[in-house]
Structure formats: C-alpha cells, structure tokens
Amino acid sequence: MKEQLLEVLEDINPGVDYENCTTLITDRHIDSLSMVALVPELEDTFDIEIPPVEIVAENFNSVDAMLSLIERLQEEDLD
C-alpha cells in the first residue's frame, strides 16, 4: 500500500522526499492545488471516500499519516 501511495504522490508532485518528510503540508510540498488532485486520486486508488472533515494537515503531513487515514477509512467502510 505504501508503494502505491508513493506513486500517487510522485505523480502529483514529483521530486519530494515523501518517505522521510513529516511536514508535507506545513512546508507546502502539498499545497491546495496538489490536494485537489490528491484526494480523488487516493479515493480511486484505495477505494475509499475521504470526507471533508478528514482533509486536515494532520492527516496529510506525512506518508505515515496518510497511510493511517487510508487504513482507518478502509476499516470503517468494512463495518
């Protein structure tokens, strides 16, 4: 799943050290335009729906945070 996420991120905004950066939003590696492209791509790739309330910096500041969000949304969808 991590490899898929890294591919999506690299397609949207190449050249960022996504694996080690924990300030993707804070340092504007992912900005509002990137987010507009990223959210639907994540929804399609991981078969999830990201509610607007989940689109906050804490959920997108790092790859690990995004993976946690994706896993949580996938689990909630199973319930």
C-alpha positions in Angstrom: 0.0 0.0 0.0 2.9 2.4 0.8 4.4 1.9 -2.7 1.0 2.8 -4.3 0.8 5.9 -2.1 4.3 7.0 -3.0 3.5 6.5 -6.7 0.4 8.7 -6.4 2.3 11.4 -4.6 5.2 11.3 -7.0 2.7 11.6 -10.0 1.1 14.7 -8.4 4.2 16.5 -7.2 7.5 14.8 -8.2 10.8 15.3 -6.6 9.8 15.4 -2.9 11.4 13.1 -0.3 8.0 11.7 0.7 9.4 8.8 2.7 11.2 11.0 5.1 9.3 14.3 5.2 6.8 14.8 8.0 5.9 18.3 7.1 4.4 17.9 3.7 1.6 20.3 4.3 3.4 22.6 6.7 6.3 23.1 4.2 3.9 23.3 1.3 5.2 20.3 -0.6 1.5 19.6 -0.8 -0.5 22.8 -1.4 -4.2 23.4 -2.1 -3.8 22.6 -5.8 -2.0 19.4 -5.1 -4.7 18.5 -2.5 -7.4 19.0 -5.1 -5.7 16.4 -7.3 -4.5 14.1 -4.4 -7.8 13.5 -2.7 -9.7 12.0 -5.6 -6.6 10.0 -6.7 -6.4 8.5 -3.2 -10.1 7.7 -3.2 -9.8 5.9 -6.6 -6.6 4.1 -5.8 -7.6 2.9 -2.4 -11.4 2.6 -2.9 -12.2 5.0 0.0 -14.2 8.1 0.4 -12.4 10.9 2.3 -14.9 13.1 4.0 -14.1 16.9 4.1 -13.7 16.7 7.8 -10.7 14.4 7.3 -8.9 16.8 4.9 -6.7 18.4 7.6 -2.9 18.8 7.8 -2.5 16.1 10.5 -3.8 13.5 8.0 -1.6 14.6 5.1 1.6 15.9 6.6 3.4 12.6 6.1 3.2 9.3 4.3 2.6 7.5 7.6 -0.3 9.9 8.4 -1.9 9.3 5.0 -1.5 5.5 5.4 -3.1 5.7 8.8 -6.0 7.7 7.3 -6.4 5.3 4.4 -6.3 2.2 6.6 -8.8 3.8 9.1 -11.2 4.7 6.3 -11.0 1.2 4.7 -11.7 -0.4 8.1 -14.7 2.0 8.7 -16.0 1.0 5.2 -16.0 -2.7 6.3 -18.1 -2.0 9.4 
